């Protein structure tokens, strides 16, 4: 069974590809002219932001910060 610190470290490692994907989508949206495609990209970015925020709050709680971020 993993300790909370090991779980927090794993969560942090999992955040790396999520942040990279979000950043790549932010860069891509700069070069897209179609309104529909831009809206789709921003929705995806929003979902990734939510996942990142939620995971970061979980990490903070695992490490003893009762308030999260």
Rosetta silent file (secondary structure, phi, psi, omega in degrees, C-alpha in Angstrom):
SEQUENCE: XXXXXXXXXXXXXXXXXXXXXXXXXXXXXXXXXXXXXXXXXXXXXXXXXXXXXXXXXXXXXXXXXXXXX
SCORE:     score description
SCORE:     0.000 S_00000001
   1 L     0.000  137.545 -177.076    0.000    0.000    0.000 S_00000001
   2 L   -82.414  149.525  173.592    1.324    3.463   -0.928 S_00000001
   3 L   -80.408  165.407  177.688    1.848    6.264    1.546 S_00000001
   4 H   -61.118  -37.484  179.521    0.152    9.621    1.029 S_00000001
   5 H   -65.427  -40.065  177.030    3.485   11.137    0.032 S_00000001
   6 H   -64.490  -39.398  177.982    4.019    8.455   -2.622 S_00000001
   7 H   -66.479  -40.627  178.427    0.524    9.078   -3.924 S_00000001
   8 H   -62.081  -41.579  178.064    1.150   12.843   -3.983 S_00000001
   9 H   -63.470  -39.970  178.218    4.350   12.293   -5.975 S_00000001
  10 H   -65.162  -42.014  176.939    2.485   10.096   -8.448 S_00000001
  11 H   -59.336  -43.153  179.645   -0.222   12.743   -8.835 S_00000001
  12 H   -62.433  -41.741  177.383    2.494   15.333   -9.522 S_00000001
  13 H   -62.020  -37.073 -179.370    4.065   13.126  -12.191 S_00000001
  14 H   -71.625  -22.017  178.168    0.630   12.719  -13.786 S_00000001
  15 H   -71.630  -28.271 -176.159    0.187   16.490  -13.907 S_00000001
  16 H   -57.116  -53.486  179.892    3.182   16.921  -16.212 S_00000001
  17 H   -66.950  -30.672  177.425    1.566   15.472  -19.362 S_00000001
  18 H   -64.892  -43.552  178.675   -1.727   17.237  -18.578 S_00000001
  19 H   -66.168  -40.022  178.207    0.048   20.597  -18.372 S_00000001
  20 H   -62.239  -43.618 -179.587    2.004   19.878  -21.558 S_00000001
  21 H   -64.293  -44.513  178.775   -1.190   18.979  -23.419 S_00000001
  22 H   -60.103  -45.445 -179.762   -2.971   22.091  -22.142 S_00000001
  23 H   -63.568  -38.576  178.135   -0.033   24.291  -23.158 S_00000001
  24 H   -64.785  -39.995  178.232    0.081   22.661  -26.604 S_00000001
  25 H   -67.599  -37.599  176.697   -3.630   23.334  -27.087 S_00000001
  26 H   -62.439  -38.131  177.450   -3.166   26.955  -26.005 S_00000001
  27 H   -69.492  -41.181 -178.569   -0.462   27.322  -28.627 S_00000001
  28 H   -63.966  -38.524 -177.005   -2.581   25.595  -31.267 S_00000001
  29 H   -63.530  -24.185  177.968   -5.585   27.837  -30.650 S_00000001
  30 L   -66.628  -22.596 -173.811   -3.426   30.843  -31.649 S_00000001
  31 L  -110.181    7.050 -178.748   -3.136   29.431  -35.155 S_00000001
  32 L  -103.785  130.622 -177.956   -6.714   28.271  -35.734 S_00000001
  33 L   -98.501  -24.127 -178.445   -9.086   30.570  -37.574 S_00000001
  34 L   -69.612  125.061 -179.617  -12.271   28.504  -37.447 S_00000001
  35 H   -60.312  -42.855 -179.194  -14.553   29.707  -34.670 S_00000001
  36 H   -62.979  -43.743  179.914  -15.967   26.212  -34.105 S_00000001
  37 H   -67.456  -38.484  177.499  -12.530   24.637  -33.839 S_00000001
  38 H   -62.414  -44.322  178.960  -11.335   27.416  -31.509 S_00000001
  39 H   -60.966  -42.408  177.917  -14.353   26.884  -29.268 S_00000001
  40 H   -61.498  -43.852  179.029  -13.680   23.145  -29.180 S_00000001
  41 H   -63.235  -42.573  179.582  -10.045   23.751  -28.256 S_00000001
  42 H   -65.950  -34.352  175.261  -10.991   26.190  -25.484 S_00000001
  43 H   -63.591  -44.159  178.076  -13.455   23.649  -24.091 S_00000001
  44 H   -62.219  -41.964  177.950  -10.689   21.036  -24.026 S_00000001
  45 H   -61.073  -42.314  178.977   -8.350   23.529  -22.356 S_00000001
  46 H   -62.620  -40.380  177.709  -11.017   24.232  -19.746 S_00000001
  47 H   -64.492  -45.212  178.086  -11.451   20.548  -19.006 S_00000001
  48 H   -62.435  -40.822  177.132   -7.699   20.095  -18.632 S_00000001
  49 H   -59.032  -41.978  178.262   -7.522   23.162  -16.370 S_00000001
  50 H   -63.284  -41.828  178.502  -10.196   21.612  -14.158 S_00000001
  51 H   -64.804  -41.812 -179.452   -8.330   18.326  -13.983 S_00000001
  52 H   -65.603  -45.922  179.724   -5.071   20.096  -13.161 S_00000001
  53 H   -62.157  -45.539 -179.982   -6.665   22.252  -10.461 S_00000001
  54 H   -60.918  -44.418  179.522   -8.431   19.294   -8.893 S_00000001
  55 H   -65.588  -40.392  179.347   -5.254   17.225   -8.831 S_00000001
  56 H   -63.896  -38.854  176.542   -3.229   20.104   -7.396 S_00000001
  57 H   -64.863  -41.946  178.103   -5.792   20.515   -4.609 S_00000001
  58 H   -61.370  -42.356  179.190   -5.647   16.784   -3.901 S_00000001
  59 H   -60.646  -46.662 -179.399   -1.838   16.932   -3.721 S_00000001
  60 H   -60.172  -41.976  179.609   -1.968   19.828   -1.269 S_00000001
  61 H   -67.589  -38.318  178.233   -4.418   17.954    0.940 S_00000001
  62 H   -63.357  -28.771 -178.323   -2.315   14.778    0.836 S_00000001
  63 L   -92.407    5.888  172.387    0.628   16.826    2.033 S_00000001
  64 L   101.284    1.906  175.468   -1.290   18.257    4.952 S_00000001
  65 L   -86.631  102.465 -173.544   -2.590   21.578    3.684 S_00000001
  66 L   -63.244  -20.744 -177.633   -6.206   21.318    4.799 S_00000001
  67 L   -93.553   -1.802 -175.836   -7.270   24.171    2.519 S_00000001
  68 L    72.384 -140.573 -177.834   -5.849   22.754   -0.683 S_00000001
  69 L   -75.896    0.000    0.000   -4.420   25.409   -2.997 S_00000001
